[in-house]
Amino acid sequence: MVCKKCEKKLGKVACPDKWKDGSRNTAVGKDRKVNENKLLSKAAKNRFSPYQNKCKVCNSRVHQEHATYCQNCAYKKGLCAMCGVQILDVTKYKQSSK
C-alpha cells in the first residue's frame, strides 16, 4: 500500500522497451563475449543491491526501493509502505496474526 504522494517515487516497469529502431536495447550484442559464464563474470561479483532495507516491524527484507515497511506489515497496520502515513482505518478489520 502506497499513498498518493509516494506513488511518484515508484520505479519503472522491469520489462524492456519494444524492439524498434532507436530503442534502448538495440545494442544487445556489443559487449557480450562468446562462451562467457555470467555468474563468474566481474559484473556479477560487483552487483549493486539496492533493496537492502529491512522492515521496521518484522525485520524482513523490503522489496520496494524506498520502502520502510514490508507489504504484509503495511497492509495489516493500514500504513503507507514508504512514508508510514496512516491510509486505512483497520480497527474493525478481522485479520490473522500471521
Biopython code that builds the backbone (N, CA, C, O; Angstrom):
import numpy as np
from Bio.PDB.StructureBuilder import StructureBuilder

atoms = [
    (1, "MET", "N", (0.847, -1.174, 0.000)),
    (1, "MET", "CA", (0.000, 0.000, 0.000)),
    (1, "MET", "C", (0.888, 1.231, 0.000)),
    (1, "MET", "O", (1.791, 1.361, 0.826)),
    (2, "VAL", "N", (0.623, 2.124, -0.928)),
    (2, "VAL", "CA", (1.410, 3.345, -1.058)),
    (2, "VAL", "C", (0.440, 4.513, -1.168)),
    (2, "VAL", "O", (-0.577, 4.413, -1.855)),
    (3, "CYS", "N", (0.747, 5.628, -0.491)),
    (3, "CYS", "CA", (-0.122, 6.800, -0.553)),
    (3, "CYS", "C", (0.079, 7.522, -1.889)),
    (3, "CYS", "O", (1.008, 7.214, -2.636)),
    (4, "LYS", "N", (-0.789, 8.474, -2.175)),
    (4, "LYS", "CA", (-0.731, 9.177, -3.460)),
    (4, "LYS", "C", (0.540, 10.004, -3.588)),
    (4, "LYS", "O", (1.053, 10.182, -4.693)),
    (5, "LYS", "N", (1.052, 10.510, -2.475)),
    (5, "LYS", "CA", (2.277, 11.305, -2.518)),
    (5, "LYS", "C", (3.483, 10.448, -2.896)),
    (5, "LYS", "O", (4.382, 10.916, -3.594)),
    (6, "CYS", "N", (3.505, 9.202, -2.440)),
    (6, "CYS", "CA", (4.650, 8.317, -2.683)),
    (6, "CYS", "C", (4.555, 7.548, -3.994)),
    (6, "CYS", "O", (5.509, 6.864, -4.364)),
    (7, "GLU", "N", (3.435, 7.637, -4.710)),
    (7, "GLU", "CA", (3.315, 6.942, -5.990)),
    (7, "GLU", "C", (4.319, 7.469, -7.005)),
    (7, "GLU", "O", (4.726, 6.739, -7.909)),
    (8, "LYS", "N", (4.720, 8.722, -6.865)),
    (8, "LYS", "CA", (5.695, 9.312, -7.789)),
    (8, "LYS", "C", (7.074, 8.691, -7.623)),
    (8, "LYS", "O", (7.864, 8.677, -8.566)),
    (9, "LYS", "N", (7.370, 8.178, -6.438)),
    (9, "LYS", "CA", (8.686, 7.605, -6.165)),
    (9, "LYS", "C", (8.844, 6.187, -6.696)),
    (9, "LYS", "O", (9.958, 5.666, -6.746)),
    (10, "LEU", "N", (7.740, 5.556, -7.095)),
    (10, "LEU", "CA", (7.808, 4.175, -7.565)),
    (10, "LEU", "C", (8.639, 4.091, -8.840)),
    (10, "LEU", "O", (8.615, 5.006, -9.662)),
    (11, "GLY", "N", (9.370, 2.998, -9.003)),
    (11, "GLY", "CA", (10.263, 2.825, -10.144)),
    (11, "GLY", "C", (9.540, 2.477, -11.425)),
    (11, "GLY", "O", (8.315, 2.360, -11.464)),
    (12, "LYS", "N", (10.333, 2.312, -12.479)),
    (12, "LYS", "CA", (9.795, 1.945, -13.780)),
    (12, "LYS", "C", (9.469, 0.459, -13.806)),
    (12, "LYS", "O", (9.853, -0.292, -12.909)),
    (13, "VAL", "N", (8.770, 0.054, -14.829)),
    (13, "VAL", "CA", (8.464, -1.353, -15.037)),
    (13, "VAL", "C", (9.742, -2.060, -15.471)),
    (13, "VAL", "O", (10.566, -1.479, -16.177)),
    (14, "ALA", "N", (9.908, -3.299, -15.056)),
    (14, "ALA", "CA", (11.145, -4.020, -15.307)),
    (14, "ALA", "C", (11.281, -4.534, -16.727)),
    (14, "ALA", "O", (12.378, -4.922, -17.127)),
    (15, "CYS", "N", (10.215, -4.551, -17.496)),
    (15, "CYS", "CA", (10.311, -5.093, -18.852)),
    (15, "CYS", "C", (10.995, -4.084, -19.775)),
    (15, "CYS", "O", (10.850, -2.878, -19.573)),
    (16, "PRO", "N", (11.730, -4.546, -20.776)),
    (16, "PRO", "CA", (12.443, -3.641, -21.680)),
    (16, "PRO", "C", (11.498, -2.972, -22.672)),
    (16, "PRO", "O", (10.317, -3.308, -22.760)),
    (17, "ASP", "N", (12.049, -2.017, -23.412)),
    (17, "ASP", "CA", (11.277, -1.341, -24.449)),
    (17, "ASP", "C", (10.954, -2.296, -25.584)),
    (17, "ASP", "O", (11.576, -3.350, -25.712)),
    (18, "LYS", "N", (9.988, -1.931, -26.402)),
    (18, "LYS", "CA", (9.683, -2.734, -27.579)),
    (18, "LYS", "C", (10.871, -2.676, -28.532)),
    (18, "LYS", "O", (11.624, -1.703, -28.538)),
    (19, "TRP", "N", (11.033, -3.717, -29.330)),
    (19, "TRP", "CA", (12.165, -3.785, -30.245)),
    (19, "TRP", "C", (11.851, -2.936, -31.468)),
    (19, "TRP", "O", (11.016, -3.305, -32.293)),
    (20, "LYS", "N", (12.526, -1.798, -31.578)),
    (20, "LYS", "CA", (12.347, -0.908, -32.720)),
    (20, "LYS", "C", (13.595, -0.054, -32.861)),
    (20, "LYS", "O", (14.439, -0.032, -31.965)),
    (21, "ASP", "N", (13.714, 0.635, -33.959)),
    (21, "ASP", "CA", (14.873, 1.494, -34.185)),
    (21, "ASP", "C", (14.866, 2.642, -33.185)),
    (21, "ASP", "O", (13.845, 3.302, -32.991)),
    (22, "GLY", "N", (16.013, 2.876, -32.551)),
    (22, "GLY", "CA", (16.137, 3.959, -31.594)),
    (22, "GLY", "C", (15.786, 3.588, -30.172)),
    (22, "GLY", "O", (15.831, 4.453, -29.298)),
    (23, "SER", "N", (15.441, 2.346, -29.899)),
    (23, "SER", "CA", (15.121, 1.968, -28.525)),
    (23, "SER", "C", (16.402, 1.725, -27.739)),
    (23, "SER", "O", (17.486, 1.628, -28.315)),
    (24, "ARG", "N", (16.270, 1.628, -26.420)),
    (24, "ARG", "CA", (17.447, 1.493, -25.561)),
    (24, "ARG", "C", (18.140, 0.153, -25.710)),
    (24, "ARG", "O", (19.344, 0.059, -25.472)),
    (25, "ASN", "N", (17.426, -0.871, -26.092)),
    (25, "ASN", "CA", (18.001, -2.205, -26.091)),
    (25, "ASN", "C", (18.449, -2.669, -27.475)),
    (25, "ASN", "O", (18.466, -3.872, -27.735)),
    (26, "THR", "N", (18.811, -1.748, -28.368)),
    (26, "THR", "CA", (19.228, -2.152, -29.707)),
    (26, "THR", "C", (20.651, -2.682, -29.722)),
    (26, "THR", "O", (20.987, -3.474, -30.602)),
    (27, "ALA", "N", (21.498, -2.281, -28.787)),
    (27, "ALA", "CA", (22.901, -2.706, -28.773)),
    (27, "ALA", "C", (23.091, -3.875, -27.814)),
    (27, "ALA", "O", (23.866, -3.772, -26.863)),
    (28, "VAL", "N", (22.409, -4.965, -28.045)),
    (28, "VAL", "CA", (22.450, -6.102, -27.128)),
    (28, "VAL", "C", (23.777, -6.822, -27.198)),
    (28, "VAL", "O", (24.365, -7.116, -26.157)),
    (29, "GLY", "N", (24.271, -7.118, -28.389)),
    (29, "GLY", "CA", (25.443, -7.965, -28.525)),
    (29, "GLY", "C", (26.765, -7.246, -28.607)),
    (29, "GLY", "O", (27.752, -7.868, -28.999)),
    (30, "LYS", "N", (26.849, -5.990, -28.267)),
    (30, "LYS", "CA", (28.092, -5.230, -28.406)),
    (30, "LYS", "C", (29.192, -5.726, -27.475)),
    (30, "LYS", "O", (30.267, -6.113, -27.932)),
    (31, "ASP", "N", (28.930, -5.716, -26.201)),
    (31, "ASP", "CA", (29.963, -6.034, -25.212)),
    (31, "ASP", "C", (29.902, -7.479, -24.738)),
    (31, "ASP", "O", (30.627, -7.849, -23.815)),
    (32, "ARG", "N", (29.083, -8.277, -25.325)),
    (32, "ARG", "CA", (28.919, -9.651, -24.871)),
    (32, "ARG", "C", (29.992, -10.541, -25.469)),
    (32, "ARG", "O", (30.235, -10.521, -26.676)),
    (33, "LYS", "N", (30.629, -11.321, -24.611)),
    (33, "LYS", "CA", (31.655, -12.257, -25.061)),
    (33, "LYS", "C", (31.025, -13.620, -25.325)),
    (33, "LYS", "O", (30.031, -13.993, -24.701)),
    (34, "VAL", "N", (31.613, -14.348, -26.250)),
    (34, "VAL", "CA", (31.114, -15.678, -26.573)),
    (34, "VAL", "C", (31.591, -16.652, -25.503)),
    (34, "VAL", "O", (32.737, -16.571, -25.062)),
    (35, "ASN", "N", (30.736, -17.562, -25.086)),
    (35, "ASN", "CA", (31.025, -18.588, -24.076)),
    (35, "ASN", "C", (31.461, -17.998, -22.734)),
    (35, "ASN", "O", (32.325, -18.561, -22.063)),
    (36, "GLU", "N", (30.879, -16.888, -22.349)),
    (36, "GLU", "CA", (31.214, -16.269, -21.063)),
    (36, "GLU", "C", (30.220, -16.750, -20.007)),
    (36, "GLU", "O", (29.009, -16.729, -20.227)),
    (37, "ASN", "N", (30.739, -17.179, -18.870)),
    (37, "ASN", "CA", (29.883, -17.575, -17.759)),
    (37, "ASN", "C", (29.484, -16.313, -17.003)),
    (37, "ASN", "O", (30.325, -15.671, -16.374)),
    (38, "LYS", "N", (28.217, -15.962, -17.064)),
    (38, "LYS", "CA", (27.763, -14.705, -16.479)),
    (38, "LYS", "C", (27.750, -14.729, -14.959)),
    (38, "LYS", "O", (27.777, -13.675, -14.325)),
    (39, "LEU", "N", (27.710, -15.919, -14.364)),
    (39, "LEU", "CA", (27.726, -15.998, -12.905)),
    (39, "LEU", "C", (29.120, -15.759, -12.340)),
    (39, "LEU", "O", (29.259, -15.355, -11.185)),
    (40, "LEU", "N", (30.147, -16.001, -13.136)),
    (40, "LEU", "CA", (31.518, -15.817, -12.672)),
    (40, "LEU", "C", (32.147, -14.532, -13.187)),
    (40, "LEU", "O", (33.313, -14.267, -12.896)),
    (41, "SER", "N", (31.420, -13.738, -13.932)),
    (41, "SER", "CA", (31.993, -12.526, -14.507)),
    (41, "SER", "C", (32.192, -11.459, -13.433)),
    (41, "SER", "O", (31.687, -11.575, -12.316)),
    (42, "LYS", "N", (32.927, -10.437, -13.791)),
    (42, "LYS", "CA", (33.235, -9.360, -12.854)),
    (42, "LYS", "C", (31.974, -8.565, -12.485)),
    (42, "LYS", "O", (31.833, -8.109, -11.350)),
    (43, "ALA", "N", (31.083, -8.409, -13.428)),
    (43, "ALA", "CA", (29.855, -7.651, -13.171)),
    (43, "ALA", "C", (28.957, -8.354, -12.155)),
    (43, "ALA", "O", (28.251, -7.692, -11.394)),
    (44, "ALA", "N", (28.977, -9.671, -12.136)),
    (44, "ALA", "CA", (28.135, -10.411, -11.193)),
    (44, "ALA", "C", (28.657, -10.290, -9.768)),
    (44, "ALA", "O", (27.872, -10.319, -8.821)),
    (45, "LYS", "N", (29.956, -10.156, -9.604)),
    (45, "LYS", "CA", (30.526, -10.053, -8.260)),
    (45, "LYS", "C", (30.310, -8.673, -7.655)),
    (45, "LYS", "O", (30.175, -8.545, -6.438)),
    (46, "ASN", "N", (30.278, -7.642, -8.489)),
    (46, "ASN", "CA", (30.108, -6.272, -8.013)),
    (46, "ASN", "C", (28.678, -5.789, -8.231)),
    (46, "ASN", "O", (28.458, -4.611, -8.515)),
    (47, "ARG", "N", (27.719, -6.677, -8.103)),
    (47, "ARG", "CA", (26.335, -6.329, -8.371)),
    (47, "ARG", "C", (25.807, -5.381, -7.295)),
    (47, "ARG", "O", (26.009, -5.600, -6.101)),
    (48, "PHE", "N", (25.141, -4.344, -7.736)),
    (48, "PHE", "CA", (24.539, -3.373, -6.825)),
    (48, "PHE", "C", (23.210, -3.928, -6.333)),
    (48, "PHE", "O", (22.362, -4.311, -7.138)),
    (49, "SER", "N", (23.026, -3.974, -5.041)),
    (49, "SER", "CA", (21.774, -4.481, -4.484)),
    (49, "SER", "C", (21.071, -3.354, -3.731)),
    (49, "SER", "O", (21.368, -3.116, -2.560)),
    (50, "PRO", "N", (20.143, -2.660, -4.389)),
    (50, "PRO", "CA", (19.503, -1.504, -3.764)),
    (50, "PRO", "C", (18.444, -1.855, -2.731)),
    (50, "PRO", "O", (18.041, -0.985, -1.959)),
    (51, "TYR", "N", (17.978, -3.096, -2.690)),
    (51, "TYR", "CA", (16.865, -3.449, -1.824)),
    (51, "TYR", "C", (17.346, -4.045, -0.509)),
    (51, "TYR", "O", (16.849, -5.092, -0.093)),
    (52, "GLN", "N", (18.282, -3.416, 0.138)),
    (52, "GLN", "CA", (18.810, -3.932, 1.388)),
    (52, "GLN", "C", (18.095, -3.353, 2.604)),
    (52, "GLN", "O", (18.532, -3.576, 3.733)),
    (53, "ASN", "N", (17.010, -2.617, 2.398)),
    (53, "ASN", "CA", (16.255, -2.083, 3.528)),
    (53, "ASN", "C", (15.512, -3.206, 4.234)),
    (53, "ASN", "O", (15.146, -4.208, 3.619)),
    (54, "LYS", "N", (15.293, -3.029, 5.534)),
    (54, "LYS", "CA", (14.535, -4.006, 6.314)),
    (54, "LYS", "C", (13.287, -3.335, 6.861)),
    (54, "LYS", "O", (13.253, -2.126, 7.091)),
    (55, "CYS", "N", (12.272, -4.145, 7.060)),
    (55, "CYS", "CA", (11.005, -3.668, 7.599)),
    (55, "CYS", "C", (11.205, -3.230, 9.053)),
    (55, "CYS", "O", (11.946, -3.867, 9.802)),
    (56, "LYS", "N", (10.538, -2.138, 9.448)),
    (56, "LYS", "CA", (10.662, -1.651, 10.821)),
    (56, "LYS", "C", (9.981, -2.572, 11.828)),
    (56, "LYS", "O", (10.371, -2.604, 12.995)),
    (57, "VAL", "N", (8.974, -3.318, 11.393)),
    (57, "VAL", "CA", (8.200, -4.148, 12.305)),
    (57, "VAL", "C", (8.781, -5.549, 12.425)),
    (57, "VAL", "O", (9.071, -6.014, 13.527)),
    (58, "CYS", "N", (8.953, -6.230, 11.279)),
    (58, "CYS", "CA", (9.323, -7.652, 11.324)),
    (58, "CYS", "C", (10.766, -7.919, 10.888)),
    (58, "CYS", "O", (11.198, -9.071, 10.912)),
    (59, "ASN", "N", (11.505, -6.920, 10.503)),
    (59, "ASN", "CA", (12.912, -7.014, 10.091)),
    (59, "ASN", "C", (13.149, -7.943, 8.902)),
    (59, "ASN", "O", (14.246, -8.482, 8.753)),
    (60, "SER", "N", (12.152, -8.138, 8.065)),
    (60, "SER", "CA", (12.356, -8.911, 6.841)),
    (60, "SER", "C", (12.795, -7.960, 5.729)),
    (60, "SER", "O", (12.649, -6.744, 5.856)),
    (61, "ARG", "N", (13.332, -8.512, 4.641)),
    (61, "ARG", "CA", (13.790, -7.690, 3.522)),
    (61, "ARG", "C", (12.607, -7.013, 2.840)),
    (61, "ARG", "O", (11.543, -7.610, 2.675)),
    (62, "VAL", "N", (12.808, -5.767, 2.449)),
    (62, "VAL", "CA", (11.780, -4.989, 1.776)),
    (62, "VAL", "C", (12.027, -5.067, 0.277)),
    (62, "VAL", "O", (13.168, -4.947, -0.170)),
    (63, "HIS", "N", (10.963, -5.269, -0.509)),
    (63, "HIS", "CA", (11.111, -5.459, -1.945)),
    (63, "HIS", "C", (10.945, -4.179, -2.744)),
    (63, "HIS", "O", (11.299, -4.148, -3.923)),
    (64, "GLN", "N", (10.418, -3.120, -2.140)),
    (64, "GLN", "CA", (10.305, -1.846, -2.843)),
    (64, "GLN", "C", (11.529, -1.002, -2.554)),
    (64, "GLN", "O", (12.207, -1.199, -1.546)),
    (65, "GLU", "N", (11.810, -0.061, -3.443)),
    (65, "GLU", "CA", (13.080, 0.651, -3.379)),
    (65, "GLU", "C", (13.204, 1.594, -2.182)),
    (65, "GLU", "O", (14.215, 1.545, -1.482)),
    (66, "HIS", "N", (12.228, 2.436, -1.926)),
    (66, "HIS", "CA", (12.330, 3.419, -0.841)),
    (66, "HIS", "C", (11.438, 3.067, 0.344)),
    (66, "HIS", "O", (11.113, 3.942, 1.147)),
    (67, "ALA", "N", (11.044, 1.821, 0.466)),
    (67, "ALA", "CA", (10.061, 1.434, 1.476)),
    (67, "ALA", "C", (10.707, 1.220, 2.838)),
    (67, "ALA", "O", (11.867, 0.819, 2.935)),
    (68, "THR", "N", (9.937, 1.495, 3.888)),
    (68, "THR", "CA", (10.386, 1.245, 5.252)),
    (68, "THR", "C", (9.602, 0.108, 5.899)),
    (68, "THR", "O", (10.034, -0.441, 6.912)),
    (69, "TYR", "N", (8.456, -0.250, 5.325)),
    (69, "TYR", "CA", (7.646, -1.363, 5.815)),
    (69, "TYR", "C", (7.459, -2.372, 4.685)),
    (69, "TYR", "O", (7.363, -1.991, 3.518)),
    (70, "CYS", "N", (7.408, -3.658, 5.030)),
    (70, "CYS", "CA", (7.116, -4.669, 4.010)),
    (70, "CYS", "C", (5.629, -4.595, 3.669)),
    (70, "CYS", "O", (4.855, -3.965, 4.390)),
    (71, "GLN", "N", (5.229, -5.241, 2.567)),
    (71, "GLN", "CA", (3.848, -5.181, 2.111)),
    (71, "GLN", "C", (2.895, -5.763, 3.136)),
    (71, "GLN", "O", (1.806, -5.224, 3.334)),
    (72, "ASN", "N", (3.277, -6.859, 3.798)),
    (72, "ASN", "CA", (2.393, -7.503, 4.775)),
    (72, "ASN", "C", (2.136, -6.603, 5.977)),
    (72, "ASN", "O", (0.990, -6.431, 6.392)),
    (73, "CYS", "N", (3.199, -6.029, 6.539)),
    (73, "CYS", "CA", (3.033, -5.174, 7.722)),
    (73, "CYS", "C", (2.299, -3.881, 7.375)),
    (73, "CYS", "O", (1.503, -3.388, 8.175)),
    (74, "ALA", "N", (2.558, -3.333, 6.199)),
    (74, "ALA", "CA", (1.879, -2.109, 5.784)),
    (74, "ALA", "C", (0.384, -2.353, 5.618)),
    (74, "ALA", "O", (-0.428, -1.496, 5.968)),
    (75, "TYR", "N", (0.016, -3.512, 5.089)),
    (75, "TYR", "CA", (-1.405, -3.826, 4.910)),
    (75, "TYR", "C", (-2.090, -4.086, 6.246)),
    (75, "TYR", "O", (-3.218, -3.646, 6.467)),
    (76, "LYS", "N", (-1.404, -4.805, 7.139)),
    (76, "LYS", "CA", (-2.010, -5.129, 8.431)),
    (76, "LYS", "C", (-2.241, -3.889, 9.278)),
    (76, "LYS", "O", (-3.235, -3.809, 10.001)),
    (77, "LYS", "N", (-1.342, -2.927, 9.199)),
    (77, "LYS", "CA", (-1.468, -1.724, 10.017)),
    (77, "LYS", "C", (-2.147, -0.574, 9.284)),
    (77, "LYS", "O", (-2.466, 0.442, 9.901)),
    (78, "GLY", "N", (-2.377, -0.715, 7.961)),
    (78, "GLY", "CA", (-3.026, 0.339, 7.185)),
    (78, "GLY", "C", (-2.110, 1.504, 6.905)),
    (78, "GLY", "O", (-2.573, 2.639, 6.793)),
    (79, "LEU", "N", (-0.808, 1.249, 6.788)),
    (79, "LEU", "CA", (0.182, 2.306, 6.599)),
    (79, "LEU", "C", (0.655, 2.371, 5.155)),
    (79, "LEU", "O", (0.519, 1.409, 4.399)),
    (80, "CYS", "N", (1.210, 3.514, 4.785)),
    (80, "CYS", "CA", (1.929, 3.631, 3.521)),
    (80, "CYS", "C", (3.262, 2.923, 3.708)),
    (80, "CYS", "O", (3.942, 3.157, 4.707)),
    (81, "ALA", "N", (3.651, 2.066, 2.778)),
    (81, "ALA", "CA", (4.877, 1.285, 2.927)),
    (81, "ALA", "C", (6.121, 2.157, 2.835)),
    (81, "ALA", "O", (7.173, 1.775, 3.348)),
    (82, "MET", "N", (6.028, 3.317, 2.195)),
    (82, "MET", "CA", (7.205, 4.165, 2.010)),
    (82, "MET", "C", (7.375, 5.197, 3.123)),
    (82, "MET", "O", (8.456, 5.306, 3.703)),
    (83, "CYS", "N", (6.317, 5.957, 3.428)),
    (83, "CYS", "CA", (6.482, 7.040, 4.403)),
    (83, "CYS", "C", (5.862, 6.730, 5.763)),
    (83, "CYS", "O", (6.182, 7.407, 6.740)),
    (84, "GLY", "N", (4.988, 5.733, 5.857)),
    (84, "GLY", "CA", (4.411, 5.352, 7.137)),
    (84, "GLY", "C", (3.168, 6.114, 7.533)),
    (84, "GLY", "O", (2.742, 6.022, 8.684)),
    (85, "VAL", "N", (2.567, 6.866, 6.619)),
    (85, "VAL", "CA", (1.352, 7.623, 6.909)),
    (85, "VAL", "C", (0.166, 6.658, 6.971)),
    (85, "VAL", "O", (0.084, 5.717, 6.181)),
    (86, "GLN", "N", (-0.748, 6.896, 7.909)),
    (86, "GLN", "CA", (-1.935, 6.054, 8.052)),
    (86, "GLN", "C", (-2.857, 6.278, 6.858)),
    (86, "GLN", "O", (-3.305, 7.400, 6.622)),
    (87, "ILE", "N", (-3.146, 5.202, 6.096)),
    (87, "ILE", "CA", (-4.016, 5.292, 4.922)),
    (87, "ILE", "C", (-5.401, 4.741, 5.237)),
    (87, "ILE", "O", (-6.409, 5.381, 4.936)),
    (88, "LEU", "N", (-5.456, 3.561, 5.840)),
    (88, "LEU", "CA", (-6.716, 2.894, 6.150)),
    (88, "LEU", "C", (-6.939, 2.821, 7.652)),
    (88, "LEU", "O", (-5.993, 2.756, 8.437)),
    (89, "ASP", "N", (-8.205, 2.833, 8.032)),
    (89, "ASP", "CA", (-8.559, 2.586, 9.421)),
    (89, "ASP", "C", (-8.858, 1.098, 9.553)),
    (89, "ASP", "O", (-9.901, 0.632, 9.094)),
    (90, "VAL", "N", (-7.957, 0.351, 10.174)),
    (90, "VAL", "CA", (-8.080, -1.107, 10.238)),
    (90, "VAL", "C", (-8.540, -1.582, 11.615)),
    (90, "VAL", "O", (-8.309, -2.738, 11.971)),
    (91, "THR", "N", (-9.180, -0.721, 12.390)),
    (91, "THR", "CA", (-9.602, -1.112, 13.735)),
    (91, "THR", "C", (-10.723, -2.148, 13.694)),
    (91, "THR", "O", (-10.775, -3.016, 14.566)),
    (92, "LYS", "N", (-11.610, -2.087, 12.720)),
    (92, "LYS", "CA", (-12.735, -3.026, 12.619)),
    (92, "LYS", "C", (-12.422, -4.219, 11.717)),
    (92, "LYS", "O", (-13.278, -5.082, 11.523)),
    (93, "TYR", "N", (-11.210, -4.279, 11.162)),
    (93, "TYR", "CA", (-10.847, -5.388, 10.276)),
    (93, "TYR", "C", (-10.518, -6.624, 11.096)),
    (93, "TYR", "O", (-9.908, -6.529, 12.161)),
    (94, "LYS", "N", (-10.921, -7.776, 10.598)),
    (94, "LYS", "CA", (-10.569, -9.037, 11.244)),
    (94, "LYS", "C", (-9.433, -9.653, 10.435)),
    (94, "LYS", "O", (-9.662, -10.223, 9.368)),
    (95, "GLN", "N", (-8.203, -9.537, 10.947)),
    (95, "GLN", "CA", (-7.029, -10.024, 10.231)),
    (95, "GLN", "C", (-6.345, -11.104, 11.046)),
    (95, "GLN", "O", (-6.451, -11.133, 12.273)),
    (96, "SER", "N", (-5.648, -11.986, 10.360)),
    (96, "SER", "CA", (-4.937, -13.062, 11.055)),
    (96, "SER", "C", (-3.672, -12.518, 11.691)),
    (96, "SER", "O", (-3.219, -11.426, 11.348)),
    (97, "SER", "N", (-3.106, -13.271, 12.609)),
    (97, "SER", "CA", (-1.906, -12.820, 13.314)),
    (97, "SER", "C", (-0.644, -13.069, 12.520)),
    (97, "SER", "O", (0.414, -12.551, 12.880)),
    (98, "LYS", "N", (-0.719, -13.850, 11.443)),
    (98, "LYS", "CA", (0.468, -14.153, 10.643)),
    (98, "LYS", "C", (0.753, -13.089, 9.645)),
    (98, "LYS", "O", (1.721, -13.193, 8.892)),
]
sb = StructureBuilder()
sb.init_structure("model")
sb.init_model(0)
sb.init_chain("A")
sb.init_seg("    ")
for serial, (resi, resn, name, xyz) in enumerate(atoms, 1):
    if name == "N":
        sb.init_residue(resn, " ", resi, " ")
    sb.init_atom(name, np.array(xyz, "f"), 0.0, 1.0, " ", f" {name:<3s}", serial, name[0])
structure = sb.get_structure()
